[in-house]
């Protein structure tokens, strides 16, 4: 089964100012089809109406990046208001945020009335850092801050400053009620005595500048994406698409039905899957170390923690077990079975793509066995990128080679909602995130379907974090 290919319309301003660049979103991924529609200020309503009539799967409003360069914020306001009336699926700035904006010295949208925004930067006062915040659903996630005067990415080696800048940026998102904004850049003054003050917020500044113009260097935002968003620009596009459709609950019904399917088999699941599937998990937990806090995505009945403990000769609740497992599963009955075993401290019920967005506490390891085939490619990239953001030491997951015969058999039996995607090519395209290494990869027989009789081979991926030398906090 192929992931759905979306037709995405990029609403571009026409004409652009001399020297201004059009964002080239489509150069970063070939999974979706991107088409430009150029909107003229003197025929704004008509042009937007025509674009809406084409019934694209999704629209991305890039108009502020062109018109504001021409010092025309009024056209941007009119466009945003008209787009709201059209009620099309849209990634773009909400009108209530545009109404709170003015133009800065670079003709970019700048939020008015930000506390301390009037502070004039003087190099003698300290350094300015710019921190790009990506917003998935309603959760802000700050990327690595960039020191403005040198355009260098701050490393985690200065852990206290790194964490404090990111926290300040995320708090600024909440304090200024930027919900509905898909990303923003928060400018922060770090004084000579290490006090942090927000001095500016740019809602949805221009990103995805064309690769052919990189000779000029990356923008601050594109530098942050390239250097610190797992999967880079390609993944970010898919994450934003996934986030939008999760907001409008497009996938919630499917997740609910899948959860109900597993509710019905939870009591006998371990018996049904005994053999090849258990052997595969046992091989993973025997081969790799999972000490510390482990987030187990699609934990089911808790096989990963149980087999991990048994591989060390431990029982449930053993004080010598230095692994603390937290599970995530879409099935209420699976949660009950998992907790009954005594190997998990907690199990969160919900689709893994939703839970990972809301989950903000770092963990030592993240594991996901036998579940990623239920996600489309946008959700897959979202889950991978969030896993690499949250895990401190390792990320382990499997990609099942779902045969077409399996999907066809499920469709014939009225259970098409249980069919899956073979994401092997997508994972290869995702690549190795900055700061990580692919420590291991291997293929084996993953499981035998009890309903269709198909043999399903699986690929195990183990990524390890390249640990930076981090001095202890004072």
C-alpha positions, -999 to 999 in steps of 0.1 A, spaced: 0 0 0 13 34 -10 11 64 13 -13 90 1 3 116 -22 -12 150 -14 -17 179 -38 -4 210 -19 -9 245 -31 17 271 -22 1 306 -22 29 329 -34 29 367 -36 31 383 -70 51 403 -78 80 396 -54 103 424 -45 136 426 -63 161 403 -47 135 385 -26 134 347 -29 104 324 -33 104 295 -9 109 262 -26 91 237 -3 88 210 -30 126 206 -34 129 190 0 105 160 -6 91 141 -35 63 125 -15 38 152 -23 30 174 -53 35 211 -47 20 237 -70 25 274 -69 -4 298 -73 6 334 -76 -17 359 -59 -18 396 -71 -27 423 -47 -51 441 -71 -71 408 -77 -65 392 -43 -100 380 -37 -105 366 -72 -71 348 -72 -77 332 -38 -112 321 -49 -98 305 -80 -71 287 -60 -97 275 -35 -119 262 -63 -91 238 -74 -97 218 -42 -62 211 -32 -57 187 -3 -38 214 16 -28 250 12 3 268 26 1 306 29 34 321 19 20 355 10 34 375 39 69 366 28 65 385 -5 42 414 3 57 423 36 90 427 19 73 454 -1 63 470 32 26 462 25 12 445 56 -24 456 46 -26 431 17 -14 403 40 -41 411 65 -68 411 38 -55 378 24 -55 361 58 -91 373 65 -103 361 31 -86 327 35 -105 322 68 -138 329 50 -129 303 23 -126 276 50 -99 256 31 -73 233 48 -46 258 55 -11 261 71 -6 298 77 -8 326 102 -42 332 119 -57 366 115 -56 373 152 -18 370 152 -13 391 120 -34 418 136 -9 420 164 21 424 141 41 453 127 71 452 103 106 452 116 137 469 100 140 439 76 104 441 66 95 409 84 64 405 106 72 413 142 48 408 171 39 441 188 36 446 225 62 419 234 75 427 269 109 443 267 108 444 229 118 481 230 152 473 244 179 485 220 206 460 216 240 471 226 269 446 223 281 458 257 248 444 273 253 409 261 245 386 232 213 381 211 202 345 204 175 336 179 156 304 187 133 289 161 102 272 178 83 246 158 47 240 169 32 206 164 -5 206 173 -4 229 203 31 220 217 60 244 210 94 227 205 124 250 205 154 241 182 190 249 189 195 286 195 217 306 171 241 333 183 231 362 160 263 381 155 282 350 143 252 329 130 266 299 149 244 271 163 247 268 201 259 233 212 246 213 241 281 215 256 269 247 273 240 228 287 226 254 312 225 282 286 212 259 259 183 246 280 175 280 295 173 297 261 150 270 247 128 271 278 126 309 275 116 306 238 88 280 245 75 301 274 74 332 251 51 312 228 26 306 256 29 340 272 21 357 239 -7 332 230 7 322 196 -15 291 193 -23 286 156 11 297 146 31 268 131 65 282 139 81 314 152 115 328 159 121 342 194 149 367 199 165 366 234 190 389 250 215 370 272 230 397 294 266 396 307 252 384 341 233 356 323 199 371 326 176 361 297 151 386 282 128 381 252 133 411 229 113 401 198 91 374 182 87 369 145 56 347 137 62 323 109 93 339 93 104 327 58 119 292 57 125 266 29 146 289 9 157 273 -24 189 251 -22 203 268 -53 206 300 -34 225 285 -5 257 302 -17 243 332 2 242 310 33 213 297 53 188 320 70 188 318 107 157 296 106 169 273 78 202 269 97 184 258 128 163 233 108 193 220 90 214 217 122 190 206 148 156 194 136 158 156 132 154 147 96 159 183 85 137 202 61 122 170 45 110 157 79 97 192 89 74 194 59 59 160 67 56 169 104 37 201 97 14 182 74 8 155 100 3 181 127 -23 199 106 -44 168 99 -41 156 135 -56 189 145 -86 184 123 -88 148 136 -85 131 102 -67 100 117 -86 97 150 -113 74 138 -88 49 123 -68 49 155 -99 43 176 -109 13 154 -74 -2 156 -75 2 193 -108 -17 194 -94 -45 173 -66 -49 199 -90 -47 227 -106 -79 214 -74 -99 213 -55 -85 243 -63 -113 267 -48 -140 244 -23 -118 225 9 -133 241 -3 -168 233 -12 -159 197 21 -142 190 43 -167 207 72 -179 186 88 -158 159 75 -125 171 87 -131 207 120 -144 194 126 -111 175 119 -89 206 141 -112 227 169 -108 202 167 -70 204 166 -67 242 194 -92 245 216 -75 220 213 -39 233 212 -22 267 182 -3 279 191 10 313 173 41 325 139 54 315 125 37 284 95 49 264 79 19 247 57 30 218 29 5 210 38 -15 241 9 -40 238 9 -64 266 44 -54 278 66 -79 260 95 -56 256 100 -49 293 92 -85 303 117 -100 279 143 -74 287 140 -83 324 140 -120 318 171 -117 296 189 -104 327 174 -131 350 151 -106 367 115 -107 377 88 -80 377 95 -54 404 130 -66 410 150 -38 427 181 -49 406 162 -39 374 176 -5 364 152 -1 335 120 20 341 95 14 314 67 37 304 43 24 277 21 40 251 -7 20 234 -39 28 215 -58 -1 233 -73 2 267 -73 -36 272 -37 -38 261 -29 -12 288 -46 -33 314 -27 -65 304 5 -45 304 1 -31 338 -10 -64 352 24 -79 344 41 -54 367 69 -45 344 57 -10 335 55 21 358 27 36 336 10 31 303 -4 61 284 -35 54 262 -36 71 228 -22 71 192 16 72 194 17 102 170 -5 122 193 11 111 225 47 120 213 36 155 204 23 161 239 52 142 257 79 167 266 100 149 293 133 135 280 139 98 283 169 76 279 157 53 252 127 50 229 115 17 214 88 10 188 83 -26 177 58 -37 150 36 -6 149 50 20 125 32 4 95 -1 18 108 11 54 102 12 73 69 45 88 59 37 122 75 29 106 108 59 83 105 83 113 101 66 131 130 71 100 153 107 96 142 116 133 147 99 134 181 117 102 191 151 117 182 142 149 201 132 131 233 157 103 235 190 110 252 208 77 243 191 55 217 161 50 194 152 15 183 124 7 159 113 -19 134 100 -14 99 78 -42 86 78 -52 49 40 -55 47 32 -76 16 4 -65 -7 -12 -99 -3 -17 -91 34 -34 -58 27 -56 -73 0 -67 -101 23 -76 -76 50 -96 -55 26 -115 -86 14 -125 -94 49 -137 -59 57 -107 -50 78 -89 -26 55 -83 -3 85 -57 -28 98 -37 -27 66 -2 -12 66 25 6 48 60 -6 40 81 24 51 115 10 43 122 35 14 108 64 36 131 55 65 161 54 41 151 88 28 148 102 63 185 96 68 206 98 100 198 129 121 226 153 130 242 142 163 232 105 158 247 74 143 231 43 129 246 18 152 229 -13 138 205 -25 111 194 -60 104 165 -80 88 147 -111 100 113 -128 99 92 -106 121 58 -123 125 33 -146 109 -2 -131 105 -28 -153 123 -55 -138 101 -40 -139 66 -12 -164 70 14 -140 55 50 -141 66 61 -105 73 98 -97 74 110 -68 96 140 -45 96 155 -35 130 170 0 132 191 10 162 203 46 164 227 59 191 233 95 202 267 109 196 274 121 231 289 155 234 313 162 263 289 181 286 303 198 317 283 193 349 259 221 358 271 244 385 
